[in-house]
């Protein structure tokens, strides 16, 4: 049975595109204006498999440090 295609929102696409040219596909914690990326957006990308947790930040354990997955890379390049 074929896997259902996940829907990606414009907000998720914008967030994931920020990791395309970063070393290791690192996704930012803050947008270009210094505002924090919505935790809801990050969690949605994690749940859909577009991003994965990369490592825990010992100084800020509440931060979700993530990177693009191959699925996420394909979703924003399509």
PyMOL Python script that loads the backbone (N, CA, C, O; Angstrom):
from pymol import cmd

cmd.read_pdbstr("""\
ATOM      1  N   UNK A   1       0.845  -1.180   0.000  1.00  0.00           N
ATOM      2  CA  UNK A   1       0.000   0.000   0.000  1.00  0.00           C
ATOM      3  C   UNK A   1       0.885   1.237   0.000  1.00  0.00           C
ATOM      4  O   UNK A   1       1.853   1.300   0.759  1.00  0.00           O
ATOM      5  N   UNK A   2       0.575   2.214  -0.831  1.00  0.00           N
ATOM      6  CA  UNK A   2       1.374   3.434  -0.934  1.00  0.00           C
ATOM      7  C   UNK A   2       1.157   4.308   0.295  1.00  0.00           C
ATOM      8  O   UNK A   2       0.058   4.368   0.845  1.00  0.00           O
ATOM      9  N   UNK A   3       2.205   4.971   0.709  1.00  0.00           N
ATOM     10  CA  UNK A   3       2.134   5.870   1.852  1.00  0.00           C
ATOM     11  C   UNK A   3       1.431   7.154   1.427  1.00  0.00           C
ATOM     12  O   UNK A   3       1.731   7.706   0.368  1.00  0.00           O
ATOM     13  N   UNK A   4       0.500   7.632   2.248  1.00  0.00           N
ATOM     14  CA  UNK A   4      -0.227   8.865   1.942  1.00  0.00           C
ATOM     15  C   UNK A   4       0.734  10.048   1.979  1.00  0.00           C
ATOM     16  O   UNK A   4       1.614  10.125   2.837  1.00  0.00           O
ATOM     17  N   UNK A   5       0.554  10.958   1.046  1.00  0.00           N
ATOM     18  CA  UNK A   5       1.400  12.140   0.997  1.00  0.00           C
ATOM     19  C   UNK A   5       0.950  13.124   2.077  1.00  0.00           C
ATOM     20  O   UNK A   5      -0.235  13.439   2.186  1.00  0.00           O
ATOM     21  N   UNK A   6       1.892  13.599   2.860  1.00  0.00           N
ATOM     22  CA  UNK A   6       1.592  14.550   3.919  1.00  0.00           C
ATOM     23  C   UNK A   6       1.450  15.946   3.334  1.00  0.00           C
ATOM     24  O   UNK A   6       2.157  16.322   2.400  1.00  0.00           O
ATOM     25  N   UNK A   7       0.534  16.695   3.896  1.00  0.00           N
ATOM     26  CA  UNK A   7       0.364  18.082   3.453  1.00  0.00           C
ATOM     27  C   UNK A   7       1.320  18.963   4.225  1.00  0.00           C
ATOM     28  O   UNK A   7       1.505  18.807   5.432  1.00  0.00           O
ATOM     29  N   UNK A   8       1.917  19.881   3.513  1.00  0.00           N
ATOM     30  CA  UNK A   8       2.867  20.801   4.137  1.00  0.00           C
ATOM     31  C   UNK A   8       2.320  22.219   4.002  1.00  0.00           C
ATOM     32  O   UNK A   8       1.939  22.646   2.913  1.00  0.00           O
ATOM     33  N   UNK A   9       2.286  22.932   5.101  1.00  0.00           N
ATOM     34  CA  UNK A   9       1.758  24.293   5.088  1.00  0.00           C
ATOM     35  C   UNK A   9       2.809  25.267   4.565  1.00  0.00           C
ATOM     36  O   UNK A   9       3.994  24.938   4.494  1.00  0.00           O
ATOM     37  N   UNK A  10       2.370  26.450   4.206  1.00  0.00           N
ATOM     38  CA  UNK A  10       3.288  27.496   3.727  1.00  0.00           C
ATOM     39  C   UNK A  10       4.281  27.865   4.830  1.00  0.00           C
ATOM     40  O   UNK A  10       5.453  28.118   4.553  1.00  0.00           O
ATOM     41  N   UNK A  11       3.816  27.895   6.069  1.00  0.00           N
ATOM     42  CA  UNK A  11       4.694  28.219   7.203  1.00  0.00           C
ATOM     43  C   UNK A  11       5.763  27.149   7.374  1.00  0.00           C
ATOM     44  O   UNK A  11       6.933  27.459   7.600  1.00  0.00           O
ATOM     45  N   UNK A  12       5.354  25.888   7.266  1.00  0.00           N
ATOM     46  CA  UNK A  12       6.316  24.783   7.370  1.00  0.00           C
ATOM     47  C   UNK A  12       7.328  24.835   6.241  1.00  0.00           C
ATOM     48  O   UNK A  12       8.521  24.625   6.464  1.00  0.00           O
ATOM     49  N   UNK A  13       6.866  25.111   5.037  1.00  0.00           N
ATOM     50  CA  UNK A  13       7.781  25.220   3.890  1.00  0.00           C
ATOM     51  C   UNK A  13       8.798  26.319   4.115  1.00  0.00           C
ATOM     52  O   UNK A  13       9.989  26.122   3.873  1.00  0.00           O
ATOM     53  N   UNK A  14       8.346  27.472   4.572  1.00  0.00           N
ATOM     54  CA  UNK A  14       9.255  28.598   4.807  1.00  0.00           C
ATOM     55  C   UNK A  14      10.323  28.233   5.829  1.00  0.00           C
ATOM     56  O   UNK A  14      11.503  28.535   5.653  1.00  0.00           O
ATOM     57  N   UNK A  15       9.886  27.579   6.898  1.00  0.00           N
ATOM     58  CA  UNK A  15      10.818  27.157   7.947  1.00  0.00           C
ATOM     59  C   UNK A  15      11.832  26.154   7.405  1.00  0.00           C
ATOM     60  O   UNK A  15      13.034  26.306   7.619  1.00  0.00           O
ATOM     61  N   UNK A  16      11.353  25.141   6.714  1.00  0.00           N
ATOM     62  CA  UNK A  16      12.249  24.089   6.210  1.00  0.00           C
ATOM     63  C   UNK A  16      13.221  24.616   5.165  1.00  0.00           C
ATOM     64  O   UNK A  16      14.360  24.153   5.100  1.00  0.00           O
ATOM     65  N   UNK A  17      12.802  25.564   4.357  1.00  0.00           N
ATOM     66  CA  UNK A  17      13.702  26.140   3.341  1.00  0.00           C
ATOM     67  C   UNK A  17      14.922  26.803   3.976  1.00  0.00           C
ATOM     68  O   UNK A  17      15.987  26.880   3.362  1.00  0.00           O
ATOM     69  N   UNK A  18      14.759  27.280   5.205  1.00  0.00           N
ATOM     70  CA  UNK A  18      15.879  27.938   5.888  1.00  0.00           C
ATOM     71  C   UNK A  18      17.035  26.972   6.146  1.00  0.00           C
ATOM     72  O   UNK A  18      18.167  27.413   6.345  1.00  0.00           O
ATOM     73  N   UNK A  19      16.774  25.675   6.147  1.00  0.00           N
ATOM     74  CA  UNK A  19      17.822  24.697   6.381  1.00  0.00           C
ATOM     75  C   UNK A  19      18.484  24.160   5.128  1.00  0.00           C
ATOM     76  O   UNK A  19      19.483  23.446   5.218  1.00  0.00           O
ATOM     77  N   UNK A  20      17.946  24.491   3.957  1.00  0.00           N
ATOM     78  CA  UNK A  20      18.473  23.917   2.717  1.00  0.00           C
ATOM     79  C   UNK A  20      19.955  24.194   2.486  1.00  0.00           C
ATOM     80  O   UNK A  20      20.682  23.323   2.007  1.00  0.00           O
ATOM     81  N   UNK A  21      20.401  25.385   2.819  1.00  0.00           N
ATOM     82  CA  UNK A  21      21.800  25.747   2.544  1.00  0.00           C
ATOM     83  C   UNK A  21      22.664  25.788   3.793  1.00  0.00           C
ATOM     84  O   UNK A  21      23.772  26.325   3.769  1.00  0.00           O
ATOM     85  N   UNK A  22      22.159  25.218   4.891  1.00  0.00           N
ATOM     86  CA  UNK A  22      22.910  25.216   6.138  1.00  0.00           C
ATOM     87  C   UNK A  22      23.691  23.903   6.290  1.00  0.00           C
ATOM     88  O   UNK A  22      23.239  22.856   5.827  1.00  0.00           O
ATOM     89  N   UNK A  23      24.851  23.959   6.931  1.00  0.00           N
ATOM     90  CA  UNK A  23      25.621  22.735   7.160  1.00  0.00           C
ATOM     91  C   UNK A  23      24.769  21.700   7.902  1.00  0.00           C
ATOM     92  O   UNK A  23      24.181  22.000   8.940  1.00  0.00           O
ATOM     93  N   UNK A  24      24.711  20.504   7.369  1.00  0.00           N
ATOM     94  CA  UNK A  24      23.949  19.431   7.989  1.00  0.00           C
ATOM     95  C   UNK A  24      22.440  19.620   7.925  1.00  0.00           C
ATOM     96  O   UNK A  24      21.693  18.843   8.520  1.00  0.00           O
ATOM     97  N   UNK A  25      21.984  20.645   7.210  1.00  0.00           N
ATOM     98  CA  UNK A  25      20.547  20.915   7.130  1.00  0.00           C
ATOM     99  C   UNK A  25      19.981  21.522   8.405  1.00  0.00           C
ATOM    100  O   UNK A  25      18.782  21.417   8.663  1.00  0.00           O
ATOM    101  N   UNK A  26      20.845  22.165   9.214  1.00  0.00           N
ATOM    102  CA  UNK A  26      20.413  22.739  10.491  1.00  0.00           C
ATOM    103  C   UNK A  26      19.285  23.735  10.277  1.00  0.00           C
ATOM    104  O   UNK A  26      19.354  24.618   9.422  1.00  0.00           O
ATOM    105  N   UNK A  27      18.255  23.567  11.076  1.00  0.00           N
ATOM    106  CA  UNK A  27      17.114  24.474  11.031  1.00  0.00           C
ATOM    107  C   UNK A  27      17.273  25.523  12.130  1.00  0.00           C
ATOM    108  O   UNK A  27      17.704  25.202  13.237  1.00  0.00           O
ATOM    109  N   UNK A  28      16.928  26.772  11.827  1.00  0.00           N
ATOM    110  CA  UNK A  28      17.154  27.843  12.797  1.00  0.00           C
ATOM    111  C   UNK A  28      16.140  27.839  13.934  1.00  0.00           C
ATOM    112  O   UNK A  28      15.037  27.305  13.812  1.00  0.00           O
ATOM    113  N   UNK A  29      16.540  28.440  15.021  1.00  0.00           N
ATOM    114  CA  UNK A  29      15.642  28.642  16.155  1.00  0.00           C
ATOM    115  C   UNK A  29      14.938  29.990  16.050  1.00  0.00           C
ATOM    116  O   UNK A  29      13.892  30.207  16.662  1.00  0.00           O
ATOM    117  N   UNK A  30      15.530  30.900  15.259  1.00  0.00           N
ATOM    118  CA  UNK A  30      15.009  32.257  15.127  1.00  0.00           C
ATOM    119  C   UNK A  30      14.879  32.630  13.662  1.00  0.00           C
ATOM    120  O   UNK A  30      15.652  32.166  12.823  1.00  0.00           O
ATOM    121  N   UNK A  31      13.896  33.471  13.356  1.00  0.00           N
ATOM    122  CA  UNK A  31      13.705  33.926  11.982  1.00  0.00           C
ATOM    123  C   UNK A  31      14.667  35.062  11.663  1.00  0.00           C
ATOM    124  O   UNK A  31      15.465  35.457  12.513  1.00  0.00           O
ATOM    125  N   UNK A  32      14.599  35.578  10.465  1.00  0.00           N
ATOM    126  CA  UNK A  32      15.495  36.636  10.018  1.00  0.00           C
ATOM    127  C   UNK A  32      15.373  37.934  10.792  1.00  0.00           C
ATOM    128  O   UNK A  32      16.275  38.771  10.743  1.00  0.00           O
ATOM    129  N   UNK A  33      14.270  38.114  11.507  1.00  0.00           N
ATOM    130  CA  UNK A  33      14.057  39.327  12.305  1.00  0.00           C
ATOM    131  C   UNK A  33      14.384  39.119  13.777  1.00  0.00           C
ATOM    132  O   UNK A  33      14.170  40.018  14.590  1.00  0.00           O
ATOM    133  N   UNK A  34      14.905  37.937  14.130  1.00  0.00           N
ATOM    134  CA  UNK A  34      15.270  37.657  15.509  1.00  0.00           C
ATOM    135  C   UNK A  34      14.146  37.087  16.360  1.00  0.00           C
ATOM    136  O   UNK A  34      14.331  36.828  17.549  1.00  0.00           O
ATOM    137  N   UNK A  35      12.972  36.889  15.746  1.00  0.00           N
ATOM    138  CA  UNK A  35      11.851  36.297  16.479  1.00  0.00           C
ATOM    139  C   UNK A  35      11.992  34.789  16.531  1.00  0.00           C
ATOM    140  O   UNK A  35      12.509  34.170  15.600  1.00  0.00           O
ATOM    141  N   UNK A  36      11.530  34.202  17.621  1.00  0.00           N
ATOM    142  CA  UNK A  36      11.628  32.759  17.781  1.00  0.00           C
ATOM    143  C   UNK A  36      10.686  32.051  16.807  1.00  0.00           C
ATOM    144  O   UNK A  36       9.535  32.458  16.645  1.00  0.00           O
ATOM    145  N   UNK A  37      11.174  30.993  16.161  1.00  0.00           N
ATOM    146  CA  UNK A  37      10.333  30.178  15.286  1.00  0.00           C
ATOM    147  C   UNK A  37       9.281  29.510  16.172  1.00  0.00           C
ATOM    148  O   UNK A  37       9.592  29.035  17.264  1.00  0.00           O
ATOM    149  N   UNK A  38       8.054  29.478  15.703  1.00  0.00           N
ATOM    150  CA  UNK A  38       6.955  28.901  16.466  1.00  0.00           C
ATOM    151  C   UNK A  38       7.228  27.441  16.815  1.00  0.00           C
ATOM    152  O   UNK A  38       7.571  26.632  15.952  1.00  0.00           O
ATOM    153  N   UNK A  39       7.070  27.124  18.091  1.00  0.00           N
ATOM    154  CA  UNK A  39       7.246  25.747  18.557  1.00  0.00           C
ATOM    155  C   UNK A  39       6.236  24.833  17.869  1.00  0.00           C
ATOM    156  O   UNK A  39       6.526  23.666  17.602  1.00  0.00           O
ATOM    157  N   UNK A  40       5.076  25.359  17.590  1.00  0.00           N
ATOM    158  CA  UNK A  40       4.033  24.590  16.899  1.00  0.00           C
ATOM    159  C   UNK A  40       4.496  24.179  15.497  1.00  0.00           C
ATOM    160  O   UNK A  40       4.265  23.048  15.068  1.00  0.00           O
ATOM    161  N   UNK A  41       5.144  25.097  14.795  1.00  0.00           N
ATOM    162  CA  UNK A  41       5.666  24.807  13.458  1.00  0.00           C
ATOM    163  C   UNK A  41       6.748  23.738  13.533  1.00  0.00           C
ATOM    164  O   UNK A  41       6.753  22.792  12.745  1.00  0.00           O
ATOM    165  N   UNK A  42       7.659  23.892  14.479  1.00  0.00           N
ATOM    166  CA  UNK A  42       8.747  22.931  14.623  1.00  0.00           C
ATOM    167  C   UNK A  42       8.192  21.544  14.952  1.00  0.00           C
ATOM    168  O   UNK A  42       8.609  20.550  14.357  1.00  0.00           O
ATOM    169  N   UNK A  43       7.259  21.479  15.891  1.00  0.00           N
ATOM    170  CA  UNK A  43       6.684  20.186  16.282  1.00  0.00           C
ATOM    171  C   UNK A  43       5.926  19.538  15.127  1.00  0.00           C
ATOM    172  O   UNK A  43       5.980  18.320  14.956  1.00  0.00           O
ATOM    173  N   UNK A  44       5.212  20.352  14.327  1.00  0.00           N
ATOM    174  CA  UNK A  44       4.489  19.805  13.172  1.00  0.00           C
ATOM    175  C   UNK A  44       5.471  19.178  12.187  1.00  0.00           C
ATOM    176  O   UNK A  44       5.203  18.107  11.643  1.00  0.00           O
ATOM    177  N   UNK A  45       6.602  19.836  11.954  1.00  0.00           N
ATOM    178  CA  UNK A  45       7.615  19.311  11.036  1.00  0.00           C
ATOM    179  C   UNK A  45       8.245  18.033  11.584  1.00  0.00           C
ATOM    180  O   UNK A  45       8.556  17.117  10.823  1.00  0.00           O
ATOM    181  N   UNK A  46       8.433  17.970  12.892  1.00  0.00           N
ATOM    182  CA  UNK A  46       8.960  16.753  13.522  1.00  0.00           C
ATOM    183  C   UNK A  46       7.973  15.601  13.370  1.00  0.00           C
ATOM    184  O   UNK A  46       8.359  14.490  13.006  1.00  0.00           O
ATOM    185  N   UNK A  47       6.700  15.869  13.650  1.00  0.00           N
ATOM    186  CA  UNK A  47       5.667  14.835  13.579  1.00  0.00           C
ATOM    187  C   UNK A  47       5.486  14.288  12.169  1.00  0.00           C
ATOM    188  O   UNK A  47       5.193  13.106  11.992  1.00  0.00           O
ATOM    189  N   UNK A  48       5.660  15.143  11.169  1.00  0.00           N
ATOM    190  CA  UNK A  48       5.485  14.730   9.778  1.00  0.00           C
ATOM    191  C   UNK A  48       6.748  14.107   9.192  1.00  0.00           C
ATOM    192  O   UNK A  48       6.728  13.596   8.072  1.00  0.00           O
ATOM    193  N   UNK A  49       7.842  14.146   9.942  1.00  0.00           N
ATOM    194  CA  UNK A  49       9.090  13.552   9.459  1.00  0.00           C
ATOM    195  C   UNK A  49       9.906  14.465   8.563  1.00  0.00           C
ATOM    196  O   UNK A  49      10.862  14.013   7.933  1.00  0.00           O
ATOM    197  N   UNK A  50       9.548  15.744   8.494  1.00  0.00           N
ATOM    198  CA  UNK A  50      10.294  16.700   7.672  1.00  0.00           C
ATOM    199  C   UNK A  50      11.568  17.161   8.377  1.00  0.00           C
ATOM    200  O   UNK A  50      12.525  17.588   7.731  1.00  0.00           O
ATOM    201  N   UNK A  51      11.571  17.071   9.705  1.00  0.00           N
ATOM    202  CA  UNK A  51      12.717  17.467  10.519  1.00  0.00           C
ATOM    203  C   UNK A  51      12.928  16.393  11.573  1.00  0.00           C
ATOM    204  O   UNK A  51      12.042  15.590  11.862  1.00  0.00           O
ATOM    205  N   UNK A  52      14.138  16.405  12.140  1.00  0.00           N
ATOM    206  CA  UNK A  52      14.441  15.491  13.241  1.00  0.00           C
ATOM    207  C   UNK A  52      15.241  16.245  14.279  1.00  0.00           C
ATOM    208  O   UNK A  52      15.975  17.179  13.956  1.00  0.00           O
ATOM    209  N   UNK A  53      15.095  15.831  15.539  1.00  0.00           N
ATOM    210  CA  UNK A  53      15.889  16.444  16.595  1.00  0.00           C
ATOM    211  C   UNK A  53      17.346  16.114  16.324  1.00  0.00           C
ATOM    212  O   UNK A  53      17.687  14.984  15.975  1.00  0.00           O
ATOM    213  N   UNK A  54      18.197  17.114  16.488  1.00  0.00           N
ATOM    214  CA  UNK A  54      19.607  16.928  16.203  1.00  0.00           C
ATOM    215  C   UNK A  54      20.391  16.687  17.490  1.00  0.00           C
ATOM    216  O   UNK A  54      21.094  15.683  17.612  1.00  0.00           O
ATOM    217  N   UNK A  55      20.273  17.588  18.431  1.00  0.00           N
ATOM    218  CA  UNK A  55      20.929  17.412  19.724  1.00  0.00           C
ATOM    219  C   UNK A  55      20.240  18.292  20.754  1.00  0.00           C
ATOM    220  O   UNK A  55      19.516  19.227  20.412  1.00  0.00           O
ATOM    221  N   UNK A  56      20.475  17.980  22.003  1.00  0.00           N
ATOM    222  CA  UNK A  56      19.911  18.765  23.096  1.00  0.00           C
ATOM    223  C   UNK A  56      20.880  19.873  23.462  1.00  0.00           C
ATOM    224  O   UNK A  56      22.089  19.652  23.538  1.00  0.00           O
ATOM    225  N   UNK A  57      20.352  21.052  23.686  1.00  0.00           N
ATOM    226  CA  UNK A  57      21.154  22.187  24.100  1.00  0.00           C
ATOM    227  C   UNK A  57      21.170  22.219  25.635  1.00  0.00           C
ATOM    228  O   UNK A  57      20.138  22.503  26.243  1.00  0.00           O
ATOM    229  N   UNK A  58      22.312  21.936  26.275  1.00  0.00           N
ATOM    230  CA  UNK A  58      22.343  21.877  27.742  1.00  0.00           C
ATOM    231  C   UNK A  58      22.025  23.213  28.411  1.00  0.00           C
ATOM    232  O   UNK A  58      21.545  23.234  29.545  1.00  0.00           O
ATOM    233  N   UNK A  59      22.284  24.326  27.727  1.00  0.00           N
ATOM    234  CA  UNK A  59      22.001  25.634  28.311  1.00  0.00           C
ATOM    235  C   UNK A  59      20.537  26.037  28.144  1.00  0.00           C
ATOM    236  O   UNK A  59      20.003  26.796  28.953  1.00  0.00           O
ATOM    237  N   UNK A  60      19.898  25.532  27.107  1.00  0.00           N
ATOM    238  CA  UNK A  60      18.497  25.840  26.822  1.00  0.00           C
ATOM    239  C   UNK A  60      17.775  24.547  26.456  1.00  0.00           C
ATOM    240  O   UNK A  60      17.465  24.332  25.284  1.00  0.00           O
ATOM    241  N   UNK A  61      17.501  23.683  27.432  1.00  0.00           N
ATOM    242  CA  UNK A  61      16.903  22.374  27.122  1.00  0.00           C
ATOM    243  C   UNK A  61      15.530  22.459  26.468  1.00  0.00           C
ATOM    244  O   UNK A  61      15.096  21.497  25.833  1.00  0.00           O
ATOM    245  N   UNK A  62      14.837  23.586  26.607  1.00  0.00           N
ATOM    246  CA  UNK A  62      13.517  23.730  25.984  1.00  0.00           C
ATOM    247  C   UNK A  62      13.607  24.006  24.476  1.00  0.00           C
ATOM    248  O   UNK A  62      12.608  23.869  23.771  1.00  0.00           O
ATOM    249  N   UNK A  63      14.766  24.385  23.980  1.00  0.00           N
ATOM    250  CA  UNK A  63      14.931  24.632  22.556  1.00  0.00           C
ATOM    251  C   UNK A  63      14.955  23.315  21.797  1.00  0.00           C
ATOM    252  O   UNK A  63      15.560  22.339  22.241  1.00  0.00           O
ATOM    253  N   UNK A  64      14.294  23.299  20.653  1.00  0.00           N
ATOM    254  CA  UNK A  64      14.298  22.130  19.782  1.00  0.00           C
ATOM    255  C   UNK A  64      15.298  22.369  18.655  1.00  0.00           C
ATOM    256  O   UNK A  64      14.981  23.021  17.660  1.00  0.00           O
ATOM    257  N   UNK A  65      16.502  21.839  18.818  1.00  0.00           N
ATOM    258  CA  UNK A  65      17.540  21.989  17.800  1.00  0.00           C
ATOM    259  C   UNK A  65      17.337  20.855  16.800  1.00  0.00           C
ATOM    260  O   UNK A  65      17.501  19.679  17.125  1.00  0.00           O
ATOM    261  N   UNK A  66      16.973  21.240  15.568  1.00  0.00           N
ATOM    262  CA  UNK A  66      16.584  20.241  14.568  1.00  0.00           C
ATOM    263  C   UNK A  66      17.348  20.434  13.261  1.00  0.00           C
ATOM    264  O   UNK A  66      18.014  21.444  13.030  1.00  0.00           O
ATOM    265  N   UNK A  67      17.215  19.415  12.426  1.00  0.00           N
ATOM    266  CA  UNK A  67      17.777  19.487  11.075  1.00  0.00           C
ATOM    267  C   UNK A  67      16.789  18.841  10.109  1.00  0.00           C
ATOM    268  O   UNK A  67      15.907  18.077  10.501  1.00  0.00           O
ATOM    269  N   UNK A  68      16.967  19.174   8.850  1.00  0.00           N
ATOM    270  CA  UNK A  68      16.122  18.608   7.794  1.00  0.00           C
ATOM    271  C   UNK A  68      16.356  17.117   7.648  1.00  0.00           C
ATOM    272  O   UNK A  68      17.472  16.632   7.833  1.00  0.00           O
ATOM    273  N   UNK A  69      15.306  16.402   7.319  1.00  0.00           N
ATOM    274  CA  UNK A  69      15.435  15.002   6.929  1.00  0.00           C
ATOM    275  C   UNK A  69      15.406  14.972   5.399  1.00  0.00           C
ATOM    276  O   UNK A  69      15.120  15.986   4.762  1.00  0.00           O
ATOM    277  N   UNK A  70      15.693  13.835   4.822  1.00  0.00           N
ATOM    278  CA  UNK A  70      15.593  13.708   3.363  1.00  0.00           C
ATOM    279  C   UNK A  70      14.160  13.967   2.908  1.00  0.00           C
ATOM    280  O   UNK A  70      13.943  14.542   1.842  1.00  0.00           O
ATOM    281  N   UNK A  71      13.180  13.547   3.711  1.00  0.00           N
ATOM    282  CA  UNK A  71      11.778  13.796   3.394  1.00  0.00           C
ATOM    283  C   UNK A  71      11.481  15.280   3.382  1.00  0.00           C
ATOM    284  O   UNK A  71      10.781  15.769   2.495  1.00  0.00           O
ATOM    285  N   UNK A  72      12.003  15.996   4.352  1.00  0.00           N
ATOM    286  CA  UNK A  72      11.802  17.443   4.417  1.00  0.00           C
ATOM    287  C   UNK A  72      12.459  18.161   3.261  1.00  0.00           C
ATOM    288  O   UNK A  72      11.891  19.088   2.684  1.00  0.00           O
ATOM    289  N   UNK A  73      13.652  17.727   2.931  1.00  0.00           N
ATOM    290  CA  UNK A  73      14.379  18.319   1.795  1.00  0.00           C
ATOM    291  C   UNK A  73      13.583  18.123   0.495  1.00  0.00           C
ATOM    292  O   UNK A  73      13.444  19.048  -0.305  1.00  0.00           O
ATOM    293  N   UNK A  74      13.069  16.915   0.304  1.00  0.00           N
ATOM    294  CA  UNK A  74      12.282  16.623  -0.906  1.00  0.00           C
ATOM    295  C   UNK A  74      10.981  17.423  -0.929  1.00  0.00           C
ATOM    296  O   UNK A  74      10.545  17.871  -1.990  1.00  0.00           O
ATOM    297  N   UNK A  75      10.364  17.602   0.233  1.00  0.00           N
ATOM    298  CA  UNK A  75       9.078  18.311   0.301  1.00  0.00           C
ATOM    299  C   UNK A  75       9.207  19.776  -0.116  1.00  0.00           C
ATOM    300  O   UNK A  75       8.294  20.319  -0.738  1.00  0.00           O
ATOM    301  N   UNK A  76      10.319  20.420   0.215  1.00  0.00           N
ATOM    302  CA  UNK A  76      10.465  21.836  -0.131  1.00  0.00           C
ATOM    303  C   UNK A  76      11.105  22.038  -1.501  1.00  0.00           C
ATOM    304  O   UNK A  76      11.034  23.131  -2.063  1.00  0.00           O
ATOM    305  N   UNK A  77      11.721  21.008  -2.034  1.00  0.00           N
ATOM    306  CA  UNK A  77      12.310  21.120  -3.374  1.00  0.00           C
ATOM    307  C   UNK A  77      11.317  20.743  -4.461  1.00  0.00           C
ATOM    308  O   UNK A  77      11.552  21.011  -5.639  1.00  0.00           O
ATOM    309  N   UNK A  78      10.200  20.119  -4.070  1.00  0.00           N
ATOM    310  CA  UNK A  78       9.191  19.660  -5.051  1.00  0.00           C
ATOM    311  C   UNK A  78       8.452  20.823  -5.676  1.00  0.00           C
ATOM    312  O   UNK A  78       7.576  20.619  -6.516  1.00  0.00           O
TER     313      UNK A  78
END
""", "prot")
cmd.dss("prot")
cmd.show_as("cartoon", "prot")
cmd.util.cbc("prot")
cmd.orient("prot")
